[in-house]
Structure formats: C-alpha cells, structure tokens
Amino acid sequence: MADRAHSFRAVALNDLFEEAATGKLYRVVDTGGGLLETVLCDVRSDRTETICLLTWELCRRAAPDYAGADRFVEVERKDDPYDAFRKIQCDTQGHARQSDENWRHIHSLLQDPDFRRTLFYGPQRKLILVQHAKDNDISLTTMRRLHRWYLQRGMCPAAVTSNLFRCGRKVQLTSFRGDEPPERRERTYAKRPGRKPFHPDQNACPSALLRCLFEQYTDLYLTCKEGPWQVDIPPELMEEIRRSKPDVKLFGARKRSHKARGGAGSEKARRKRSRSVGNAGSRKQITMEMCVDHLNYVCRCTHQVRDATGQTVDLELAPFGEVTVRQFQHHYLTNVPLPVRIRRKVGQRRYELVCRPKRGHALQHSKGPGTQYLIDATVADVYVVSRFSRTVVVGRPTIYLCMDLFSRMIVGFHVTLEPPSFEGVALVLESIVTPKVELCARYGIAITPAQWSCEGLPSNGCLADRGGDYMKAKPWQVVNKDLRVPISNTRARDPTMRGLSERRFGSVPCHFQRAAFGVVEKDVATRCAPRYAWDAVHTVTEITKKLIRAILRHNDTPITHGGAIPDAVFEGEADTPINRWNWGLENLGGSLISRSVDEVRLATWPHDVAKPTDKGLSWNGAYYTSPYIESTLIHVWRKHGKDDVPIQYHPDSMSTLLFRGEEGYPQYAVQNGTNSICPGDASLKEWNLYRWRTRRNNAAKRRAAQPQRIMDQLNNAEEGRVAKREQRKALSNAGLRHPKTKDMRDARAAEVAIEKAARGFGVFASKHREHHSRSDNNISNANTNMKSTEDGHDARHVMRRRTLERLYRAGNESAADKADAKQ
C-alpha cells in the first residue's frame, strides 16, 4: 500500500494520457465505480480501439517519476483536441436537428446495461450495435461512427454533433478548433447552384476563373479605378468559351500581339490607359452594376456595330455565362473585410474622423470521492462594505459551499452579494473544477496541491435542498446535458440529508467570525439590539480570503463523532476530510468527471445581450473588447451592425464576458480602455449601486439648484422688460421708430474710448508734462474748437479728435528729440 501511494495519481473519467512510446493519445472512458480496471480509448484512431489496464498500474505508469518505456504522460484538459471551448457553435436548424438525433441514437445505447461490453473488441460489441442500429432505424456504419465519436470526443452531447454546418462552404471548418488551418475546397458545378433564375439566360457557374475575375473587379471597385473597356481574357476562360461556341468573336477582348505577351511594356501601357477617380465624390465612384456590365461586355459581347462617328449603335451579348450583380455582391461581402468596405463607402477622410473605431480616451494613461456532492447556500452572519467606499454598507453576502459526501471535504465555494440564485450556483461549479492552487492565488493565498486537491465534478450529480436556485428546470437541464451533472433535491420537510451540508455553515465560518467585525448575533431581530451593520469594515474580497483560510483549516481538522475508516486508522492517518479524500481515491478509485473551466462556463454562465458601439461591446454601462470585437463589431456598420450580441457574463464580476466570436467559436471579452471609470472586478450589484448613487446625487443637485435657476430666469426677464421700456422712451424722445444701425463701427469705437477712459487710461487720461506745455495747449485749443461737436456725441468727430491728438503727440516728441540732440 505504501509503495502504491508514492506512485498514486487520481484517475477520472475523460482524463487524457499520451503513450510516450507510440505517441497515441488515450481518453479514460471507464474507471472507478468499484472496478479495478480502467478502460482507455485511442482518440486519434479511425476505429474504436481501446485498451484495459489496472487502475493502479495506470497510476504507476503515469507517475511523474516513472521512466519506463511504457510510461504514460498526462495531458492537460486545455490541450484536449475535443475540448468544449474548441467546439464550434452553430445554430443552423439542420445542424441542430441532426445533432439532437445523433444524441438520441447514442443515448439509447448508453442506457443499455451491456454498454460496457461495447468498449471491448469482439462479436458482442457488434451484436449490441446491430440491435441498437435496428431499433433506431439507422445503419450499422452510422451507429459505429456515433459510438466512436462519443468515446473519442469527450462522452457528452457535443461529441456526436453533426457536420452539417459546413455544407456548401468553401472553407471547410472543423467541428473542433485545431492547430491546422481549415481546408479549402473548390466545388465543380455542372450548372448554377440555387433556385431557378427568372430569366431564360444561363448564369455563370461558380469556378476558379470566375473568382479570379471577381478579385480583379473587386480591386477596381475598392480603389475607384476606371479600367479600360478592352482587357485581356485569361486563356483558360477563352478555351472554355470556344468549346461552347467555336465561332464566337469577343469584341471586348484585346488582341494580344507577340510583343505584348509577358512584356513589361504592355503592363505599363495598360496602367497608363486607366485613370483614377481619386477622392472624388460618391457620384463619380463606379458602382457594382458598372463592374458587372463591364465584365459581361468583356466576356459575352458577340456582336457590336458602330456608326460613322464611332458611336456604338448595336450590341449583342451571348445568351450564356451571364454574371449577375448578386453574384459579385456575394463575393464582395464574403471576401472583403468590413473596415475596407466602410472606408470605401464613406471615404478615407470621413472614416478617420467619424467611422474609425475608438480604442482609448484622454485619461487612459493617468491610472469513493466524487460520487455525490452536497451543495447549499445561506446568508452570512456578517455585514460587509462596498469595494468602492468603506463608508457604504452593502448588506450581508451569500455564501455557497459544496461538500463531498464521502470525505466531508469542501470542494467548492463562492461568496456573492446577490441573493441565492442559479448564477451563484454556476460560480460554485466553476470553483469546483478550478485548480485550487490557482483559485487561492487569486486572493493572495499560497497553498500546495496536497493541501487541497480536488478538481472533478461528481458522477452522480449534486444533492441540494428545495431552494429556488436548485429548482430551476431549464438551467439545470443545460448543465445535465452539457456536463453530465444531474441535480437532486431532498424531500420536503425532511432535513436528514441536509444536515451534513447545513452543519458546515456553522462550523466553517466560526473559524474567522471571532476575529471579524460586523458579525451578526442571535439577538439581531430583538428590540434594542446593537446595530451590527455599524461595525462592518470588511469587503466581500476580504471575507472571501477569511473563508478560504477557514476551509483549509476545516479540511485538515479531524472529523468528530466517529465514522473513521478502519484501514486508514490503522495506517496512522487522522480522520480529516483531506485524508479521507486521498484514501478514497487511492483505494476506491473515485467517481469523478473531469471538465475544464471553459466547459463549465459555457454551460452555466447566465445569458444576456450586449450592444455593439464604436467604443466596444456595451453592457451595463461598461465597454468590452476582443480581437473579434475590434475587427468587426466595433464598426457598427450595415443593416445588422447594431443588432444585439448574445453574451454570457460572470455573475459576480464585471471583468469578463463570453460570446460567440469569429466563425462561431467562443471567445472572451475583457474591459476596454474606453471606459472612463473601469469597473474592474466589482460585482454587478456593486457596479449598479455605484451608477444608481451617481444618478441620485446628480438629481439631488439639480433639484437643489432649481430655485436659483428660477430666480435667474425671473431676474433676466425683468431686466429685459426694463431695458425695453427705456429703449421705447429713448426712441420716442428722438422721434425714431427703431435704433440706428448706420455707422456702427464709429459708434463702437466711441464706446470703447469711453470705456477706456472710465478705466483710467487712454487719450482722455494722458498726463501733462512741463516740457510739453506747448503741445498740451495746442491740444486744449483743438479740444475747445471741437467742443460743440463733442457735445453732440457724434462718433465721427470723436475719431477725428483721436487722430488729431495722435498727430500732435508725434510732432511734440520729434521736436523734443531734436532739442535734446542740440544740447
């Protein structure tokens, strides 16, 4: 027993091992459940090839320190070629219908008690498959293929999905994303595909030659180049036309001379004959119809008549090989990237000003075991404060705990501010499959794998009470279908099975509540009880860290009230949950199902819709980005550019979104730099509280400023009425019907002069100097002569007076300079 413990490794269904000698990749398709053997299936084989090994032998050969030639190397779940995150998501009706039908066929085989016999080669496998193929009215070949897919691709409904999603596609995408690029297939058409055309002429069939022509005309269409109306026809296309009509004469085709074949001169001349429209308006840009007409003229013109002036008076096109605008449009929309199409539509300048995606803002740089789990939730007996401000109490969080029934070990947890719901359960399932070293490291707690080693889902599902978060049929149907994890609820008014999980909410939090603030006591609902909410100082993150320490302590604390495993007792092991877990995996094999974190997220994260904007994917006031968003959705272009995008969101963090990316593959979206206030890891409740408080504060300020706004409006109106009365009186005294509008420039100059004089500077406030007495006397005489005009407030006389003063001052200064020079 001791020798086996050193080479021990927990084997779970769906685990992957690579044989070092042959390089074959095997998947565990049957293990545990009281059996000593483990069955592995070759993942890459074209046939159903399985091998059977003793579980302890597989553990020995898969141990890291084993150096034999027959050793196995463990393959991580993220490197699984058939991982759910690599699975293409397509919602075509035919594909979904065929996938459901495939699952019904294989599900009937899974319910057969003799299903385990189909894992081994022999006549018994054939007899069982033949019987089920006959019952499902399918061929034996189809039944064998579905059986092989199920074993090789992960033993879930996604393993037997159909390949109908790629029917008719030029780029043959694989069902599971791999390292190799998708295959490109060129189909050979005998006639035009699709519905029957309305016109009698035969349309051009899709071909490599037609695609080459479309590429040339797409370049002309994008660059707004006017190509010559006589171009060269490829020799292959000419041969095809000659075979259909030997005596045809294509007037649009240029006759190629021997000198022009392959020479650089002909290409240079061809470039000279074409002129660029450049940055001309949209009315001068060539249209798709012009391109298609040009293409049909070059390839189908069989008769052309010109008059004496050179004008074409008659033109005849061949009644075959017609290229339609819809064909060219389909090629253009399929092969030209969206940013290029937008730039062509609006122009380079407008694209840079308006349509260019915004990728930032001004302040962005200033910043045994595993048979069944028990799961339950409760409201914590402690108040917490907001992560944005510790002056705001946000209530009591909800704590989820998931416990293994066999070992009493806590295998998953979650702390959230949301009330009990399926969203919280989704994050508990995610924490179960997350490596605990990584999970604890997120909160700054360093542990070793031996301290908390559980990363599998239960084979028999979860047992819960009859809470609303466990009674939702639709979400749990998805979990059961995609993850093969059912949910069972205890009987009403029967606390027998709930006692094990309910007790953990009293024993686990007690490890940290004694040293915490804001803890709620039993007298919380009594009169004159202390206000425990006033004592709150911890955030949800801090409470989570305390809970992790309490869970680690619980898993290493001996279980009381007896029930210790006799063999483990005499081996000197304490009856702790972690020792029970390890002993059960070593001796009983365990009944775990291995799933990746991405698989659990796809099956459990809630669904919502987001809005594509030029700042990113908008959801709940925050913007998100990803490679697919940056390349396509951020442009918000065309008819469906603003359609809502289905997403899946983290129920307790605003940091990440999950959505269907390019070609239907799942993709993560993270917060974009265009967020003026980045939510970070804040929960949705905290973020909504922040937004609500912002709106409430602004509304309160506007409400408080309402009297001042009303006073300003009343005072402005009263001043306007007074000014109007004074103007009417002045106009009546002057005998005018309206104010004078002539000589506005002189009047404005007079106003400016008066204003300067009032401020204490200008020509009206010049200081007298003794050696300039003569000039000052002249100025005073001039002022005396102009007194009568000044009394009349004539703006013209004021301007003349200013000019005269400037001339006198300049003359006096020059005279003074001469006198100084003589001295």
Secondary structure as UniProt FT lines:
FT   HELIX           2..6
FT   STRAND          16..19
FT   TURN            20..22
FT   STRAND          25..30
FT   TURN            33..34
FT   STRAND          37..42
FT   STRAND          50..54
FT   HELIX           55..61
FT   TURN            64..65
FT   TURN            69..70
FT   STRAND          72..75
FT   HELIX           77..79
FT   TURN            81..82
FT   HELIX           84..86
FT   HELIX           93..110
FT   TURN            113..114
FT   HELIX           115..119
FT   HELIX           123..135
FT   TURN            136..137
FT   HELIX           140..152
FT   TURN            153..154
FT   HELIX           157..160
FT   HELIX           164..166
FT   TURN            167..168
FT   STRAND          171..172
FT   STRAND          183..184
FT   HELIX           208..223
FT   STRAND          225..226
FT   HELIX           235..244
FT   TURN            246..247
FT   TURN            251..252
FT   TURN            258..262
FT   HELIX           264..273
FT   STRAND          275..276
FT   TURN            278..279
FT   HELIX           282..284
FT   HELIX           288..300
FT   STRAND          301..306
FT   TURN            308..309
FT   STRAND          312..317
FT   HELIX           325..335
FT   HELIX           338..346
FT   HELIX           348..350
FT   HELIX           351..355
FT   TURN            362..365
FT   TURN            369..370
FT   STRAND          373..379
FT   STRAND          384..385
FT   TURN            390..391
FT   STRAND          393..395
FT   STRAND          398..404
FT   TURN            405..407
FT   STRAND          410..416
FT   HELIX           422..433
FT   HELIX           436..441
FT   TURN            442..444
FT   HELIX           449..451
FT   STRAND          457..458
FT   STRAND          462..464
FT   TURN            468..470
FT   HELIX           473..483
FT   STRAND          487..489
FT   TURN            492..493
FT   TURN            496..498
FT   HELIX           499..507
FT   HELIX           510..513
FT   TURN            514..515
FT   HELIX           522..525
FT   TURN            527..528
FT   HELIX           532..535
FT   HELIX           540..555
FT   HELIX           566..570
FT   TURN            571..572
FT   HELIX           577..588
FT   STRAND          592..593
FT   HELIX           597..604
FT   STRAND          607..613
FT   TURN            614..615
FT   STRAND          616..619
FT   TURN            620..621
FT   STRAND          622..625
FT   HELIX           627..631
FT   HELIX           633..635
FT   TURN            639..642
FT   STRAND          645..649
FT   TURN            651..652
FT   STRAND          656..660
FT   HELIX           662..664
FT   STRAND          666..671
FT   TURN            673..674
FT   TURN            680..681
FT   HELIX           684..704
FT   HELIX           706..734
FT   HELIX           744..759
FT   HELIX           763..765
FT   HELIX           770..772
FT   HELIX           773..785
FT   HELIX           787..791
FT   TURN            792..793
FT   HELIX           795..822
//
